[in-house]
Amino acid sequence: MPPIRFMFEINLNQLAKSLILIVMERALVLMIVEPSEEKEVMEKLKTYPEVIEAHFIYGPYDVYVKIEVETLEEIQQVVLDKIRNIPGIRSTMTCFLANFFEEN
């Protein structure tokens, strides 16, 4: 008996879309904020979808946010075009996050 052969067509675009693993880039942005502007700055930061965490902190910085985007270029865009343009922010320091550990 001859072997049975199957013929099928693969849609490579659909296959690629189903196999893509999206790796998100994360960064912490530490900010020095003008006195008495902290609440307004925090309210504005919370409106950005890239900001996944925001906290007031004590020490050399006043506020930090964790941002999550798809590319490193997007981190630059968020910091330069959004965060640094918020009135009341004196300066920022951005720290790119490496691999992370989460407790279950």
BELCORBEL-V707267 format. One record per residue. PSI is psi as a letter, one per 20 degrees, with the letter a starting at -180 (none if undefined). OMEGA is omega in radians with two decimals (* if undefined). D_LAST is the distance of its C-alpha to the last C-alpha in Angstrom with 1 decimal. Layout:
# BELCORBEL-V707267
psi = <PSI | PSI>
omega = <OMEGA | OMEGA>
d_last = <D_LAST | D_LAST>
This chain:
# BELCORBEL-V707267
psi = <p | q | q | p | p | p | p | r | p | p | o | h | g | h | g | g | h | h | i | p | o | o | p | q | p | q | q | p | o | p | q | p | q | p | q | j | i | g | g | g | g | g | g | g | h | i | i | p | h | i | o | i | q | p | q | q | r | p | b | i | q | h | q | q | q | p | q | p | r | h | q | h | h | h | g | g | g | g | g | g | h | f | g | i | j | p | p | i | o | g | r | q | p | p | o | p | p | b | q | r | p | p | q | none>
omega = <3.14 | 3.13 | 3.12 | 3.13 | 3.11 | 3.07 | 3.08 | -3.12 | 3.11 | 3.03 | -3.04 | 3.11 | 3.12 | 3.12 | -3.14 | 3.14 | -3.12 | -3.11 | -3.08 | 3.03 | -3.09 | 3.09 | -3.11 | 3.05 | -3.13 | 3.09 | 2.97 | 3.06 | 3.11 | -3.04 | 2.91 | -3.01 | 3.07 | 3.09 | -3.14 | 3.10 | -3.00 | -3.09 | 3.13 | 3.11 | -3.13 | 3.12 | 3.12 | 3.14 | -3.11 | 3.13 | -3.10 | -3.11 | -3.14 | -3.14 | -3.11 | -3.14 | 3.10 | -3.09 | 2.87 | 3.11 | 3.11 | -3.11 | -3.10 | 3.10 | -3.08 | -3.06 | 2.92 | 3.02 | 2.97 | 3.10 | -3.13 | -3.13 | -3.10 | -3.07 | 3.07 | 3.11 | 3.12 | 3.06 | 3.12 | -3.13 | -3.12 | -3.10 | -3.06 | -3.02 | -3.09 | -2.99 | -3.09 | 3.11 | 3.11 | 3.09 | 3.11 | 3.10 | 3.13 | -3.12 | 3.12 | 2.95 | -3.09 | 3.11 | 3.11 | -3.11 | 3.05 | 3.10 | -3.09 | 3.13 | 3.10 | 3.06 | 3.10 | *>
d_last = <55.7 | 54.4 | 50.6 | 49.0 | 47.7 | 45.3 | 45.6 | 42.9 | 42.1 | 38.8 | 38.0 | 36.4 | 35.3 | 33.3 | 31.9 | 30.9 | 29.2 | 27.2 | 26.1 | 25.2 | 21.7 | 21.4 | 20.1 | 19.7 | 21.1 | 19.8 | 21.7 | 22.0 | 25.3 | 26.7 | 29.8 | 32.7 | 34.0 | 37.5 | 37.8 | 37.6 | 36.2 | 32.5 | 32.0 | 33.8 | 31.9 | 28.5 | 29.8 | 31.0 | 27.8 | 25.8 | 28.2 | 27.2 | 24.8 | 23.6 | 22.3 | 18.6 | 18.4 | 21.4 | 22.1 | 25.2 | 25.2 | 27.9 | 29.6 | 31.4 | 29.6 | 29.4 | 26.7 | 23.9 | 22.3 | 19.8 | 21.4 | 20.3 | 23.1 | 24.1 | 26.5 | 27.4 | 30.6 | 28.9 | 27.3 | 30.9 | 32.2 | 29.7 | 30.5 | 34.2 | 35.1 | 32.9 | 31.4 | 34.4 | 36.7 | 35.4 | 38.1 | 37.3 | 35.1 | 37.0 | 34.9 | 31.6 | 29.8 | 27.3 | 24.8 | 23.3 | 19.7 | 19.2 | 16.1 | 12.9 | 9.7 | 6.5 | 3.8 | 0.0>
